[in-house]
Amino acid sequence: MAITQVAVYAHLTAADIEALGDELDAIRRDITDQRGARDAAYIRRTIAFQRALDAGSRLMIGLSRKRTGWILGTAGLAIAKSIENMEIGHNVCHGQWDWMNDPEIHSSTWEWDMAGLSSQWRYSHNYRHHVFTNVLGMDEDIGFGVIRVTRDDRWRPGNLLQPLLNLVLAATFEWGIALHGLDSEHLRAATPAQKAIQTRAFLGKIARQAGKDYLLFPAFSGRRWRHTLAADTSANVLRSLWAYLVIFCGHFPDGAEKFAPTVLEHETKPEWYLRQMLGTANFDAGPVLAFLSGNLCYQIEHHLFPDLPSNRYAEVAVRVRALCDKYDLPYTTGPLLRQYLLTLRTIHKLALPDSLLIATSDDAPETASEHKFKGIDSSVAVDADRTPERRGLRTALRRLASNRPRVR
């Protein structure tokens, strides 16, 4: 089922993993040492652009008398909300800009433009998800508690509905994330008094958010309130769909592996790095698409360095990809549509009982373990000059594919 020994699965020695960790630490030091005015200007410029786009889009929605103006205004508002949610809110809450010591752009003070409280999200996301990425029973983001994305989760009759649940989750992702933060393991273990405080804060945030989008701005529009209400509702749904797409494509396509809790026993930082590289996936994007995704098209780099400025992930990705080549590790990426279709295949396939599936529980596109390599020779090769050639996971996967029929 899930990977129980990361080093064995990756086909790397302890020395290899230690060396990989040292090289990743060096990347982190380089970016940290280089942070400065250019990065600060980037985030301030991004915030100014997002606010201007939000205000301009709302003016277009409120003043335009034509359907074209309403459509353009609604699209602009959806983009503005996506930028605030992903490139600003998500990354600010990760502490990517805390080094600036600007109280407005600090992880402890930023409250984002969505239903959930950023403080509750920071625990469920920054800690539970990023520290325990794809570890069963620890990472509550594996399927978000409603979607079965690995055979390690026991099939239940309710899973038959997950193709429909997936659509509902996509359209209401903002609310799903909000409830996910409220229902985190941290709050479930809290005292009744603490739960009551957090619930009141959560309901207060919902009241403010819903009041702004669905009461205040429509009221400002006077007799055109219906147009504004429809625009705000549409923009929020579009923002949810986009956030869902980006997040799911970074965590659930083929190659984003799952891990048993035993991998956490005595896990070193280099081993943590390796787990992040094996448990996440990127999608191909140019500068515009990267910006609109909050630079989460670089999900691998984000999980390696979640608190480094997002505008640096493109240059970090070049170095991380080179390390994957050096250590013969896969660098899981592909076109956005392909990554989503792979994710969608997993969601629909795992709605069915395991008895109806063909691939084994150790060797399926969405679920793998080190046991899939039994009988496959992945020993170190020696070339004509007697120089050892590292054979890691990428070579092992190629050999596995050539030795076994491909099953889905």
Backbone torsions as a table, in degrees:
resi	resn	phi	psi	omega
1	MET	NA	-118.3	-178.8
2	ALA	-69.7	162.4	179.0
3	ILE	-69.2	128.1	179.5
4	THR	-106.2	-22.0	179.2
5	GLN	-133.0	101.2	-174.0
6	VAL	-62.1	-43.1	-178.6
7	ALA	-63.2	-42.3	179.4
8	VAL	-64.2	-44.4	179.3
9	TYR	-62.5	-41.5	-177.5
10	ALA	-76.9	-10.9	-178.5
11	HIS	59.3	40.1	177.1
12	LEU	-120.2	147.9	175.8
13	THR	-81.3	167.3	177.0
14	ALA	-59.8	-37.4	178.6
15	ALA	-66.6	-39.8	177.0
16	ASP	-59.1	-47.5	-176.5
17	ILE	-65.2	-39.6	178.1
18	GLU	-63.6	-42.4	179.4
19	ALA	-66.7	-39.7	176.7
20	LEU	-60.5	-44.3	178.7
21	GLY	-61.2	-40.1	178.4
22	ASP	-62.2	-40.9	-179.0
23	GLU	-69.9	-34.7	176.2
24	LEU	-70.5	-37.6	174.9
25	ASP	-60.1	-38.0	179.7
26	ALA	-65.2	-39.3	176.3
27	ILE	-61.1	-45.2	-179.7
28	ARG	-60.5	-45.2	179.9
29	ARG	-61.6	-42.4	-178.9
30	ASP	-59.8	-47.9	-178.3
31	ILE	-67.3	-41.3	179.0
32	THR	-61.2	-42.2	-179.9
33	ASP	-68.2	-26.7	-176.8
34	GLN	-88.1	-14.2	-177.7
35	ARG	-56.9	139.8	-178.9
36	GLY	-176.6	-146.2	-172.2
37	ALA	-60.2	-37.5	-179.2
38	ARG	-62.2	-41.1	-179.6
39	ASP	-71.0	-41.8	178.3
40	ALA	-61.7	-41.1	178.6
41	ALA	-64.4	-35.6	179.8
42	TYR	-61.3	-50.5	-176.1
43	ILE	-69.5	-36.9	178.2
44	ARG	-67.3	-38.4	177.1
45	ARG	-66.0	-38.8	179.0
46	THR	-64.4	-43.3	178.9
47	ILE	-64.2	-43.3	179.1
48	ALA	-62.8	-43.1	179.2
49	PHE	-63.6	-43.9	-178.8
50	GLN	-62.4	-43.3	-179.2
51	ARG	-67.9	-37.7	177.4
52	ALA	-66.8	-41.7	178.7
53	LEU	-64.2	-41.7	178.2
54	ASP	-61.1	-48.8	-178.7
55	ALA	-65.0	-44.1	179.9
56	GLY	-63.6	-40.2	179.6
57	SER	-65.6	-39.8	179.4
58	ARG	-67.4	-37.1	175.8
59	LEU	-64.2	-42.1	178.8
60	MET	-62.8	-41.4	178.8
61	ILE	-63.7	-43.3	-175.7
62	GLY	-75.4	-29.5	-173.5
63	LEU	-102.4	-25.0	-176.1
64	SER	-70.7	138.3	178.3
65	ARG	-102.0	0.0	-176.9
66	LYS	-113.3	153.7	-179.8
67	ARG	-61.7	-36.4	179.9
68	THR	-60.0	-42.4	178.4
69	GLY	-63.6	-40.1	178.5
70	TRP	-64.4	-42.9	-179.6
71	ILE	-63.9	-45.6	-179.8
72	LEU	-64.7	-40.8	178.9
73	GLY	-64.9	-41.9	179.2
74	THR	-65.9	-42.7	178.3
75	ALA	-62.6	-42.7	178.4
76	GLY	-63.0	-39.6	179.0
77	LEU	-66.4	-40.0	177.9
78	ALA	-62.9	-41.0	178.4
79	ILE	-65.7	-42.8	179.5
80	ALA	-61.4	-42.5	178.6
81	LYS	-65.4	-38.4	179.0
82	SER	-65.4	-42.4	178.9
83	ILE	-63.4	-43.7	179.7
84	GLU	-63.7	-40.3	-176.5
85	ASN	-70.8	-40.3	-168.0
86	MET	-105.8	-58.2	-176.6
87	GLU	-74.8	-26.1	179.3
88	ILE	-102.4	-69.7	-172.2
89	GLY	-57.1	-52.8	-178.9
90	HIS	-57.4	-46.4	-174.6
91	ASN	-76.6	-35.9	175.0
92	VAL	-63.2	-43.1	-178.7
93	CYS	-67.6	-17.5	173.7
94	HIS	-81.1	-5.5	-179.3
95	GLY	82.8	19.2	-177.1
96	GLN	-66.0	-21.5	-176.8
97	TRP	-119.1	12.4	179.9
98	ASP	-62.2	-29.2	-179.2
99	TRP	-61.0	-19.2	179.4
100	MET	-74.4	-19.0	-176.7
101	ASN	56.6	36.2	176.5
102	ASP	-100.4	114.9	-176.1
103	PRO	-61.1	-22.3	179.3
104	GLU	-77.3	-30.0	-176.1
105	ILE	-116.6	56.7	-177.3
106	HIS	-125.7	143.6	-176.1
107	SER	-62.0	-25.9	-177.3
108	SER	-83.3	-12.7	-175.3
109	THR	-120.1	-17.5	-174.7
110	TRP	-73.1	130.0	173.2
111	GLU	-119.8	117.9	-171.2
112	TRP	-85.2	167.4	-174.9
113	ASP	-87.8	67.9	174.5
114	MET	-157.0	172.2	-169.7
115	ALA	-65.1	-38.4	-174.5
116	GLY	-75.9	154.2	174.6
117	LEU	-77.9	132.1	-178.8
118	SER	-64.1	-33.0	-179.4
119	SER	-65.0	-40.3	178.0
120	GLN	-70.1	-38.7	179.3
121	TRP	-65.1	-37.3	-177.0
122	ARG	-60.0	-36.3	178.4
123	TYR	-71.5	-51.8	-175.5
124	SER	-65.3	-29.5	-175.9
125	HIS	-98.3	-59.3	-174.9
126	ASN	-63.4	-37.0	-177.7
127	TYR	-95.2	-64.9	-173.3
128	ARG	-60.9	-43.9	-175.5
129	HIS	-81.0	-46.9	-173.2
130	HIS	-78.0	-33.0	178.4
131	VAL	-76.4	-40.4	-174.6
132	PHE	-110.9	38.3	-174.4
133	THR	-48.7	120.5	174.7
134	ASN	58.8	24.1	173.0
135	VAL	-91.3	121.1	-176.0
136	LEU	-60.3	134.0	179.4
137	GLY	81.3	-7.9	-179.5
138	MET	-116.4	-43.6	179.7
139	ASP	-89.8	107.4	-176.9
140	GLU	-78.1	-1.9	177.4
141	ASP	-87.1	-1.8	177.6
142	ILE	-72.2	98.8	-177.9
143	GLY	74.6	1.2	178.7
144	PHE	53.6	27.0	175.7
145	GLY	77.7	-1.7	-177.6
146	VAL	-126.6	-17.4	-177.1
147	ILE	-118.3	127.7	177.0
148	ARG	-84.4	114.1	-177.1
149	VAL	-119.4	5.4	176.7
150	THR	-148.2	147.7	178.4
151	ARG	-71.5	-9.1	175.2
152	ASP	-67.3	-23.0	172.3
153	ASP	-83.5	125.8	-179.1
154	ARG	-62.8	135.7	179.1
155	TRP	-70.3	138.0	175.0
156	ARG	-128.0	153.2	-178.9
157	PRO	-54.3	-32.0	178.9
158	GLY	-62.8	-21.1	178.9
159	ASN	-64.4	-19.5	176.5
160	LEU	-59.6	-24.1	-178.2
161	LEU	-89.6	-0.8	-170.9
162	GLN	-68.0	-25.1	170.8
163	PRO	-59.0	-37.5	176.2
164	LEU	-73.4	-43.0	178.4
165	LEU	-60.2	-34.3	178.4
166	ASN	-61.6	-41.9	178.3
167	LEU	-65.5	-42.3	178.9
168	VAL	-63.8	-44.4	178.8
169	LEU	-60.3	-41.3	-179.5
170	ALA	-61.4	-44.0	-176.8
171	ALA	-74.7	-22.1	-177.1
172	THR	-120.5	29.9	-172.6
173	PHE	-59.3	-35.7	177.7
174	GLU	-56.2	-43.8	-177.8
175	TRP	-76.5	-33.3	176.0
176	GLY	-62.6	-42.4	178.5
177	ILE	-65.4	-39.3	179.2
178	ALA	-61.9	-48.1	179.5
179	LEU	-67.6	-33.1	179.1
180	HIS	-62.5	-40.9	178.2
181	GLY	-67.3	-38.5	179.8
182	LEU	-69.0	-33.9	-175.3
183	ASP	-97.0	25.1	-178.5
184	SER	-70.2	161.3	179.8
185	GLU	-56.5	-35.4	-179.2
186	HIS	-61.3	-45.3	-178.1
187	LEU	-78.8	-29.2	176.3
188	ARG	-64.0	-29.5	-179.6
189	ALA	-89.4	-0.2	-177.6
190	ALA	-75.8	164.9	176.4
191	THR	-73.1	160.1	177.4
192	PRO	-53.8	-40.1	-179.8
193	ALA	-65.1	-41.8	178.8
194	GLN	-66.0	-40.6	177.3
195	LYS	-61.3	-40.6	-179.5
196	ALA	-63.2	-41.0	178.7
197	ILE	-63.1	-45.8	-179.0
198	GLN	-67.4	-36.4	178.6
199	THR	-66.9	-41.4	177.5
200	ARG	-62.8	-41.9	178.3
201	ALA	-63.4	-40.5	179.1
202	PHE	-63.5	-46.9	179.7
203	LEU	-65.5	-35.0	176.5
204	GLY	-64.3	-40.5	178.6
205	LYS	-65.6	-40.2	178.4
206	ILE	-62.4	-42.9	-179.8
207	ALA	-62.0	-42.4	179.4
208	ARG	-67.1	-43.7	-177.4
209	GLN	-67.0	-49.3	179.8
210	ALA	-65.7	-38.3	179.0
211	GLY	-62.7	-40.4	179.5
212	LYS	-64.5	-50.6	-173.2
213	ASP	-78.4	-35.5	-169.5
214	TYR	-110.9	-5.1	176.7
215	LEU	-126.2	-55.5	-173.1
216	LEU	-63.8	-56.8	-177.7
217	PHE	-65.0	-41.1	173.7
218	PRO	-60.1	-37.9	-179.9
219	ALA	-63.7	-36.7	177.7
220	PHE	-64.0	-21.6	-175.6
221	SER	-85.5	-3.6	178.2
222	GLY	61.8	-126.8	-176.7
223	ARG	-69.5	-13.8	178.8
224	ARG	-96.5	23.7	-174.9
225	TRP	-60.6	-32.3	-179.0
226	ARG	-64.3	-38.4	179.1
227	HIS	-63.3	-42.7	-179.8
228	THR	-68.2	-42.0	178.7
229	LEU	-61.4	-42.8	178.7
230	ALA	-65.4	-38.0	-179.8
231	ALA	-67.1	-45.4	179.8
232	ASP	-63.2	-41.9	178.8
233	THR	-63.8	-44.9	-179.5
234	SER	-64.4	-42.2	-179.8
235	ALA	-63.3	-40.1	179.1
236	ASN	-67.3	-37.8	177.5
237	VAL	-67.2	-43.4	178.9
238	LEU	-62.9	-40.5	176.9
239	ARG	-61.9	-41.8	178.5
240	SER	-63.0	-44.3	-179.8
241	LEU	-60.8	-42.2	-177.9
242	TRP	-69.0	-45.1	179.2
243	ALA	-61.4	-43.1	177.7
244	TYR	-58.3	-46.3	-177.7
245	LEU	-61.0	-47.0	-178.2
246	VAL	-64.3	-45.6	-177.4
247	ILE	-67.1	-45.5	-178.1
248	PHE	-65.7	-36.6	-180.0
249	CYS	-72.4	-16.3	178.0
250	GLY	-91.5	-8.7	-172.9
251	HIS	-131.8	-18.8	-171.8
252	PHE	-124.7	4.2	174.1
253	PRO	-75.9	170.9	177.0
254	ASP	-55.0	139.0	178.4
255	GLY	99.3	-15.2	174.3
256	ALA	-90.2	98.1	-167.2
257	GLU	-84.2	160.5	178.1
258	LYS	-112.1	155.3	-172.1
259	PHE	-132.3	146.5	175.2
260	ALA	-78.7	152.4	-179.5
261	PRO	-57.2	-23.1	-178.8
262	THR	-62.6	-20.7	-179.3
263	VAL	-66.7	-18.1	-177.7
264	LEU	-80.4	-14.8	-178.0
265	GLU	-68.5	115.4	178.7
266	HIS	61.1	28.1	179.9
267	GLU	-67.5	129.1	177.5
268	THR	-90.3	169.8	178.9
269	LYS	-63.3	-43.7	176.0
270	PRO	-59.2	-35.8	177.5
271	GLU	-69.4	-35.2	175.1
272	TRP	-62.8	-44.7	176.4
273	TYR	-55.0	-47.9	-176.9
274	LEU	-62.6	-40.1	178.6
275	ARG	-63.5	-38.5	177.6
276	GLN	-63.6	-40.0	-179.1
277	MET	-67.3	-35.0	-178.9
278	LEU	-84.0	-21.4	-173.0
279	GLY	-98.5	1.6	-177.6
280	THR	-129.6	169.6	-178.4
281	ALA	-144.8	148.5	176.0
282	ASN	-102.3	172.0	163.2
283	PHE	-135.0	150.1	-175.6
284	ASP	-68.9	135.5	-178.9
285	ALA	-156.3	143.1	170.7
286	GLY	-84.8	-175.0	-176.0
287	PRO	-58.4	-41.0	-177.2
288	VAL	-68.8	-49.1	179.8
289	LEU	-63.8	-37.1	177.5
290	ALA	-62.3	-43.9	179.8
291	PHE	-62.7	-45.3	-178.6
292	LEU	-67.7	-22.4	178.7
293	SER	-92.5	7.7	-175.8
294	GLY	69.8	22.0	-174.2
295	ASN	60.8	21.0	176.6
296	LEU	-84.4	4.0	165.0
297	CYS	-64.4	-21.5	175.1
298	TYR	-98.7	57.6	-176.0
299	GLN	-65.1	-34.9	178.3
300	ILE	-61.0	-50.1	-179.3
301	GLU	-65.2	-37.0	179.2
302	HIS	-64.2	-39.3	179.9
303	HIS	-74.4	-28.3	174.6
304	LEU	-70.8	-41.1	-174.2
305	PHE	-134.9	69.3	-173.1
306	PRO	-65.6	-19.6	-178.0
307	ASP	-106.2	12.1	172.0
308	LEU	-87.1	147.9	-177.5
309	PRO	-55.6	133.8	-175.0
310	SER	-64.2	-26.7	179.8
311	ASN	-70.1	-7.6	178.7
312	ARG	-97.2	-6.2	-173.6
313	TYR	-64.9	-31.7	-179.9
314	ALA	-61.8	-44.3	179.7
315	GLU	-73.6	-32.9	175.6
316	VAL	-63.6	-38.8	-177.2
317	ALA	-60.0	-35.6	179.1
318	VAL	-61.4	-42.1	-178.0
319	ARG	-75.1	-36.7	178.7
320	VAL	-67.1	-40.2	179.1
321	ARG	-64.2	-37.3	177.5
322	ALA	-64.5	-37.0	177.4
323	LEU	-67.1	-36.3	176.5
324	CYS	-62.3	-39.8	176.4
325	ASP	-64.8	-43.2	-177.1
326	LYS	-63.8	-40.6	-177.0
327	TYR	-99.4	13.4	175.8
328	ASP	55.1	45.8	177.7
329	LEU	-109.3	146.7	175.8
330	PRO	-69.5	144.2	172.3
331	TYR	-112.6	98.0	-169.1
332	THR	-76.8	109.7	178.7
333	THR	-155.7	171.9	179.4
334	GLY	170.5	174.4	177.5
335	PRO	-57.3	148.4	-177.4
336	LEU	-56.3	-45.4	-178.9
337	LEU	-62.0	-42.8	179.4
338	ARG	-62.9	-44.3	-179.8
339	GLN	-61.6	-37.6	179.9
340	TYR	-73.2	-37.9	178.5
341	LEU	-63.8	-36.5	175.2
342	LEU	-64.5	-41.2	177.6
343	THR	-64.1	-43.6	-179.2
344	LEU	-64.2	-37.6	177.0
345	ARG	-61.0	-44.1	178.5
346	THR	-61.2	-44.9	-178.2
347	ILE	-61.4	-43.8	-178.7
348	HIS	-74.1	-37.9	-178.6
349	LYS	-66.3	-44.2	-175.8
350	LEU	-81.0	2.4	168.4
351	ALA	-71.1	-17.9	-177.3
352	LEU	-93.2	155.3	175.3
353	PRO	-62.4	151.1	-179.7
354	ASP	-59.3	-29.2	-178.6
355	SER	-63.9	-19.6	179.6
356	LEU	-94.8	-3.3	-178.6
357	LEU	-94.1	154.8	-172.9
358	ILE	-95.6	-50.5	-175.2
359	ALA	-65.5	157.1	179.1
360	THR	-76.2	164.3	-179.0
361	SER	-72.5	-11.1	176.9
362	ASP	-102.6	-11.2	-172.2
363	ASP	-144.8	66.9	175.2
364	ALA	-125.8	158.2	-177.7
365	PRO	-57.1	-32.5	-175.9
366	GLU	-100.9	-11.6	-176.8
367	THR	-139.8	125.0	-176.8
368	ALA	-145.8	160.1	172.6
369	SER	-147.7	173.4	179.4
370	GLU	-65.0	-17.4	-178.9
371	HIS	-69.0	-16.6	179.8
372	LYS	-66.1	-18.7	-175.6
373	PHE	-95.2	6.6	179.5
374	LYS	-58.4	129.1	179.4
375	GLY	86.1	-1.8	179.2
376	ILE	-100.7	122.4	-179.1
377	ASP	-78.1	118.9	177.3
378	SER	-129.5	33.0	-178.8
379	SER	-69.7	164.3	-179.2
380	VAL	-68.5	131.8	179.3
381	ALA	-90.4	160.8	177.0
382	VAL	-129.4	126.5	-177.2
383	ASP	-84.8	-171.6	-175.5
384	ALA	-63.2	-26.7	179.5
385	ASP	-90.0	10.3	179.9
386	ARG	63.9	28.4	178.4
387	THR	-95.7	122.3	-179.5
388	PRO	-60.4	139.4	177.0
389	GLU	-112.7	122.6	-177.6
390	ARG	-67.3	131.1	173.3
391	ARG	-118.4	109.0	-178.5
392	GLY	-108.2	-151.3	-174.2
393	LEU	-64.7	-37.2	-177.2
394	ARG	-62.2	-44.4	177.2
395	THR	-64.5	-41.9	179.9
396	ALA	-61.6	-39.8	179.0
397	LEU	-66.4	-38.5	177.5
398	ARG	-64.0	-43.4	179.5
399	ARG	-65.0	-38.7	178.8
400	LEU	-62.9	-43.4	-179.3
401	ALA	-64.8	-34.1	-179.2
402	SER	-79.1	-17.8	-177.2
403	ASN	-99.3	-18.2	-176.1
404	ARG	-127.8	148.4	174.5
405	PRO	-67.0	143.0	-178.6
406	ARG	-76.5	127.5	-178.9
407	VAL	-126.3	156.0	-178.0
408	ARG	-131.6	NA	NA
